[in-house]
Amino acid sequence: MLIETLAQTQLNSILVIQTAFIGDAILGTALLERLHQDYPDAKIDYLVRNGNQSLFDGHPFLNEVLVWNKQDSKYAELWQMLREVRSRKYDTVFNIQRYAASGILTAFSGAKQTFGYENNPLSILFSKSVEHRFGKGFENVHEVDRVLDLIGCNATRTNPKLYPSEKDIVLVKEFQSEPYITIAPASVWFTKQLPVEKWIELIDQIPNETKVYLIGAKSDSSISKEIIQETKREVVDLTGKLKLLETAALMRAATMNYANDSAPVHLASAANAPMCEVFCSTVPEFGFTPLSENSSFIQTKEKLDCRPCGIHGKSACPKGHFKCAHSIVVSELVSKL
């Protein structure tokens, strides 16, 4: 059941705001799925940051994807986006974020009902705000559960979902003629990233009849090149060569997909693709584990008093030893095959 204040409003038009990074935008689709289930005739718009909109190309029930170019002239673009939001006269706005800018878009949207988290600086102006269940006492709460808290559905999880087109599916067929795995070896944050030598150790133990594809953004190519130079077997570098939905289509038919605690994990969840996630400096208790039917994660077995060293990754290990990554046993990764 939706929370009482929401149930009192006729929902013809809905805006969901999630202008964080790729993984966050993907996990936010759990709310889109639930809203569409409960209000199939409502027009649902999704507000995302510039660069994430391609995830929703051809989405079957999104009315429109609004794009906030927050990377350039953030606040000038914010006021322009606020005018755009107000002009659409939404019945309801859901804000998945906890920052002031998204709070402004929510509080002053002109919507009849606005929902967000209590720790958003403008939450006092929302129609309804809910606790953001993160940290001590909430170790078993997934990010998707926190997203669905906005409509009171914490007891019933709806998984995120993306919709690769037939064109996306056909485009990756050329890579699917034999069994394969994918590896997304990079991360924006150094301390979230399994060391290159560990990925090489894994690849060298993959049976020769299984192809290995390296996936990720164009900016990840340097890591891929280093892996290819050092590994003993053939590896195909697809970094920067596939769009996000094409990557999701590729991952869906893989024997296994491997990734750090980063966006490819959530891409796999939204495609119900097999996934093994590697946690280095961050921990599963933060709530960003994979959700696919065939999914698992591994982490160090050492008790490190420095782990986690922060909610997000860091550019370098604060202690200098990076034991959270170097102590991960590669045979555990191999066993997931």
C-alpha positions as CSV (number, residue, x, y, z in Angstrom):
1,M,0.0,0.0,0.0
2,L,1.2,3.5,-0.7
3,I,1.5,5.9,2.2
4,E,-1.7,7.5,3.1
5,T,-1.0,11.0,1.9
6,L,-0.1,9.7,-1.5
7,A,-3.2,7.6,-1.7
8,Q,-5.3,10.7,-1.3
9,T,-4.0,12.3,-4.5
10,Q,-5.1,11.4,-8.0
11,L,-1.9,10.7,-9.8
12,N,-1.9,11.7,-13.5
13,S,1.6,13.1,-13.7
14,I,4.6,12.1,-11.6
15,L,8.2,13.3,-11.6
16,V,11.0,11.2,-10.0
17,I,14.3,13.1,-9.4
18,Q,17.7,11.3,-9.3
19,T,20.5,13.3,-10.7
20,A,23.4,11.4,-9.1
21,F,25.7,9.0,-11.0
22,I,24.9,6.1,-13.3
23,G,24.4,3.4,-10.6
24,D,22.1,5.7,-8.6
25,A,20.0,6.4,-11.7
26,I,19.7,2.7,-12.4
27,L,18.7,1.8,-8.8
28,G,16.1,4.6,-9.0
29,T,14.3,2.6,-11.6
30,A,12.9,0.4,-8.8
31,L,10.7,3.3,-7.9
32,L,9.7,3.8,-11.6
33,E,8.7,0.2,-11.8
34,R,6.6,0.3,-8.6
35,L,4.8,3.5,-9.6
36,H,4.0,2.1,-13.0
37,Q,2.6,-1.0,-11.4
38,D,0.3,1.0,-9.1
39,Y,-0.5,3.8,-11.5
40,P,-0.3,2.3,-15.0
41,D,-2.1,5.3,-16.6
42,A,0.0,8.0,-15.0
43,K,2.6,9.9,-17.0
44,I,6.0,9.3,-15.3
45,D,9.0,11.6,-16.0
46,Y,12.5,10.9,-14.8
47,L,14.9,13.8,-14.1
48,V,18.6,12.7,-14.4
49,R,22.0,14.3,-14.8
50,N,23.4,14.9,-18.3
51,G,25.1,11.7,-19.5
52,N,22.7,9.3,-17.9
53,Q,19.8,9.8,-20.3
54,S,20.9,7.1,-22.7
55,L,20.0,4.5,-20.1
56,F,16.3,5.3,-20.8
57,D,16.3,5.4,-24.6
58,G,13.0,3.7,-25.7
59,H,11.9,3.0,-22.2
60,P,8.4,1.6,-22.6
61,F,6.5,3.5,-19.9
62,L,8.5,6.7,-19.2
63,N,6.7,9.7,-20.6
64,E,9.9,11.8,-20.8
65,V,13.4,12.0,-19.5
66,L,14.4,15.5,-18.3
67,V,18.1,16.3,-18.3
68,W,19.8,18.6,-15.9
69,N,23.3,19.6,-17.1
70,K,24.7,20.1,-13.6
71,Q,28.3,19.7,-14.8
72,D,28.3,23.1,-16.5
73,S,26.8,26.2,-15.0
74,K,25.2,24.1,-12.3
75,Y,23.0,26.8,-10.7
76,A,22.1,28.6,-13.9
77,E,20.9,25.2,-15.2
78,L,19.2,24.6,-11.9
79,W,16.9,27.6,-12.1
80,Q,16.2,26.8,-15.8
81,M,15.2,23.3,-14.8
82,L,13.1,24.5,-11.9
83,R,11.1,26.7,-14.4
84,E,10.7,23.6,-16.6
85,V,9.5,21.5,-13.7
86,R,7.0,24.1,-12.6
87,S,5.6,24.5,-16.1
88,R,4.6,20.9,-16.1
89,K,2.3,21.1,-13.1
90,Y,3.1,17.6,-11.7
91,D,0.7,16.0,-9.3
92,T,3.5,14.4,-7.3
93,V,7.3,14.7,-7.1
94,F,9.6,12.0,-5.6
95,N,13.1,13.1,-4.7
96,I,15.5,10.2,-4.2
97,Q,18.4,12.5,-3.3
98,R,19.3,14.3,-0.1
99,Y,21.0,17.4,-1.4
100,A,19.8,21.0,-1.4
101,A,19.7,21.4,-5.1
102,S,17.3,18.5,-5.6
103,G,15.4,19.8,-2.5
104,I,14.8,23.1,-4.3
105,L,13.5,21.3,-7.4
106,T,11.1,19.3,-5.1
107,A,10.0,21.9,-2.6
108,F,9.3,24.6,-5.3
109,S,8.1,22.3,-8.0
110,G,4.5,23.4,-7.6
111,A,3.4,19.8,-7.2
112,K,0.4,18.9,-5.1
113,Q,2.5,16.3,-3.2
114,T,6.2,16.1,-2.7
115,F,8.2,13.3,-1.1
116,G,11.8,13.0,0.0
117,Y,14.1,12.1,2.8
118,E,14.2,13.7,6.2
119,N,17.9,14.6,5.9
120,N,17.4,16.7,2.8
121,P,18.0,20.3,3.8
122,L,14.6,21.4,2.4
123,S,12.6,18.4,3.8
124,I,10.6,20.7,6.1
125,L,8.9,22.0,2.9
126,F,8.0,18.6,1.6
127,S,4.5,17.1,2.0
128,K,6.0,14.0,3.4
129,S,9.6,13.0,4.4
130,V,10.9,9.6,5.5
131,E,13.9,8.4,7.3
132,H,16.9,7.5,5.2
133,R,17.8,4.1,6.6
134,F,21.5,4.0,6.3
135,G,24.3,3.2,8.8
136,K,24.3,1.5,12.2
137,G,21.2,-0.6,12.7
138,F,20.4,-0.7,9.0
139,E,23.1,-3.0,7.8
140,N,20.6,-5.3,6.0
141,V,18.8,-2.5,4.2
142,H,19.5,-2.3,0.4
143,E,19.6,1.0,-1.5
144,V,16.5,-0.2,-3.4
145,D,14.6,-0.6,-0.1
146,R,15.6,3.0,0.8
147,V,14.3,4.2,-2.6
148,L,11.0,2.4,-2.1
149,D,10.6,3.8,1.4
150,L,9.5,7.0,-0.4
151,I,6.2,5.3,-1.1
152,G,6.1,3.1,2.0
153,C,6.9,-0.1,0.2
154,N,9.9,-1.2,2.3
155,A,8.2,-4.6,2.9
156,T,7.9,-5.4,-0.8
157,R,11.0,-5.0,-2.9
158,T,10.7,-4.2,-6.6
159,N,13.9,-4.6,-8.4
160,P,15.4,-2.0,-10.8
161,K,15.0,-2.7,-14.5
162,L,16.3,-1.4,-17.8
163,Y,15.0,-2.1,-21.3
164,P,17.7,-2.7,-24.0
165,S,16.1,-2.4,-27.4
166,E,16.0,-5.1,-30.1
167,K,18.7,-3.1,-31.8
168,D,20.9,-3.2,-28.7
169,I,20.4,-7.0,-28.5
170,V,21.2,-7.6,-32.1
171,L,24.3,-5.4,-32.0
172,V,26.0,-7.5,-29.3
173,K,25.1,-10.9,-31.0
174,E,28.5,-10.9,-32.7
175,F,30.1,-11.3,-29.2
176,Q,27.8,-14.2,-28.1
177,S,28.8,-17.0,-30.5
178,E,30.5,-18.9,-27.7
179,P,30.5,-18.9,-23.8
180,Y,31.9,-15.7,-22.3
181,I,32.4,-13.6,-19.2
182,T,32.7,-9.9,-18.8
183,I,35.0,-8.0,-16.4
184,A,34.5,-4.3,-15.5
185,P,38.0,-3.8,-14.0
186,A,37.8,-0.1,-13.2
187,S,36.2,2.3,-10.8
188,V,36.1,6.0,-10.4
189,W,37.7,5.5,-6.9
190,F,41.0,3.8,-6.5
191,T,40.1,2.1,-3.2
192,K,37.0,0.5,-4.8
193,Q,39.1,-1.1,-7.5
194,L,40.6,-4.6,-7.3
195,P,44.3,-4.3,-8.3
196,V,45.1,-5.1,-11.9
197,E,47.3,-8.1,-10.9
198,K,44.3,-9.7,-9.2
199,W,42.2,-9.3,-12.4
200,I,45.1,-10.8,-14.4
201,E,45.3,-13.7,-12.0
202,L,41.6,-14.4,-12.5
203,I,41.7,-14.2,-16.3
204,D,44.7,-16.6,-16.4
205,Q,42.5,-19.2,-14.7
206,I,39.5,-18.8,-17.0
207,P,39.1,-21.9,-19.3
208,N,40.3,-21.1,-22.9
209,E,36.9,-22.1,-24.3
210,T,35.4,-19.1,-22.4
211,K,36.0,-15.7,-24.0
212,V,36.8,-12.8,-21.8
213,Y,35.5,-9.3,-22.5
214,L,36.7,-6.2,-20.7
215,I,33.9,-3.6,-20.4
216,G,33.6,-0.1,-19.1
217,A,33.8,3.5,-20.2
218,K,36.4,4.9,-22.7
219,S,38.3,6.3,-19.7
220,D,38.8,2.7,-18.4
221,S,40.9,1.8,-21.5
222,S,44.3,2.3,-19.9
223,I,43.5,-0.3,-17.3
224,S,42.2,-2.7,-19.9
225,K,45.4,-2.2,-22.0
226,E,47.5,-3.0,-19.0
227,I,45.6,-6.2,-18.3
228,I,45.8,-7.3,-21.9
229,Q,49.6,-6.7,-22.0
230,E,50.2,-8.9,-18.9
231,T,47.7,-11.7,-19.2
232,K,48.7,-15.1,-20.8
233,R,45.5,-15.5,-22.8
234,E,43.4,-13.7,-25.4
235,V,41.2,-10.9,-24.0
236,V,38.9,-8.7,-26.0
237,D,38.8,-5.0,-25.0
238,L,35.3,-3.5,-25.3
239,T,35.8,-0.5,-23.1
240,G,34.3,2.6,-24.6
241,K,32.9,0.6,-27.5
242,L,29.4,-0.2,-26.2
243,K,26.6,2.0,-25.1
244,L,25.1,1.4,-21.6
245,L,22.1,-0.5,-22.8
246,E,24.2,-2.5,-25.2
247,T,26.4,-3.4,-22.3
248,A,23.4,-4.5,-20.3
249,A,22.3,-6.8,-23.2
250,L,25.8,-8.3,-23.4
251,M,26.0,-8.9,-19.6
252,R,22.6,-10.6,-19.6
253,A,23.8,-13.6,-21.6
254,A,27.2,-14.0,-20.0
255,T,28.3,-17.0,-18.0
256,M,29.4,-14.6,-15.3
257,N,30.1,-10.8,-14.9
258,Y,32.6,-9.4,-12.5
259,A,32.8,-5.8,-11.3
260,N,33.9,-3.7,-8.4
261,D,31.4,-1.9,-6.2
262,S,30.4,0.4,-9.0
263,A,27.8,1.1,-11.7
264,P,28.2,-2.2,-13.7
265,V,26.9,-4.1,-10.7
266,H,23.6,-2.2,-10.9
267,L,23.5,-2.5,-14.7
268,A,23.6,-6.3,-14.1
269,S,20.9,-6.1,-11.5
270,A,18.6,-4.2,-13.9
271,A,19.2,-6.8,-16.6
272,N,19.0,-9.7,-14.2
273,A,22.4,-10.7,-15.4
274,P,24.7,-13.0,-13.4
275,M,27.1,-10.9,-11.2
276,C,30.0,-11.4,-8.8
277,E,30.8,-8.1,-7.0
278,V,34.1,-7.3,-5.4
279,F,34.2,-5.1,-2.3
280,C,37.5,-3.5,-1.4
281,S,37.3,-0.4,0.8
282,T,33.5,-0.3,0.9
283,V,31.3,-3.0,2.5
284,P,28.1,-4.9,1.6
285,E,26.4,-3.4,4.6
286,F,26.1,-0.1,2.8
287,G,23.4,-1.7,0.7
288,F,24.8,-1.8,-2.8
289,T,25.0,-5.6,-3.4
290,P,23.8,-7.1,-6.7
291,L,20.1,-8.1,-7.0
292,S,20.2,-10.6,-9.9
293,E,18.9,-14.1,-9.4
294,N,22.4,-15.4,-9.9
295,S,24.5,-13.0,-7.9
296,S,27.1,-13.0,-5.1
297,F,29.9,-10.8,-3.7
298,I,33.3,-11.4,-2.2
299,Q,35.4,-9.4,0.2
300,T,38.5,-9.8,2.3
301,K,38.3,-12.2,5.2
302,E,40.8,-10.2,7.2
303,K,39.5,-8.1,10.1
304,L,40.7,-4.7,9.2
305,D,40.0,-1.9,11.7
306,C,40.4,0.7,8.9
307,R,37.6,-0.8,6.7
308,P,35.4,0.8,5.6
309,C,37.5,3.9,5.4
310,G,34.5,6.0,4.1
311,I,31.1,5.8,2.5
312,H,32.6,6.3,-0.9
313,G,35.9,5.3,-2.3
314,K,39.1,7.3,-1.9
315,S,41.8,8.2,-4.4
316,A,44.4,6.3,-2.3
317,C,44.5,4.0,0.7
318,P,44.7,6.2,3.8
319,K,46.9,3.6,5.5
320,G,49.1,3.0,2.5
321,H,48.8,-0.8,2.5
322,F,45.5,-1.4,0.7
323,K,45.0,-4.7,2.5
324,C,41.3,-4.7,1.8
325,A,42.0,-5.4,-1.8
326,H,45.3,-7.2,-1.8
327,S,44.0,-9.8,0.7
328,I,41.1,-10.8,-1.6
329,V,41.5,-14.5,-2.7
330,V,41.2,-14.9,-6.4
331,S,40.2,-18.5,-6.2
332,E,36.9,-17.3,-4.7
333,L,36.3,-15.3,-7.9
334,V,37.1,-18.3,-10.0
335,S,34.7,-20.5,-8.0
336,K,31.7,-18.2,-9.0
337,L,32.0,-19.7,-12.5
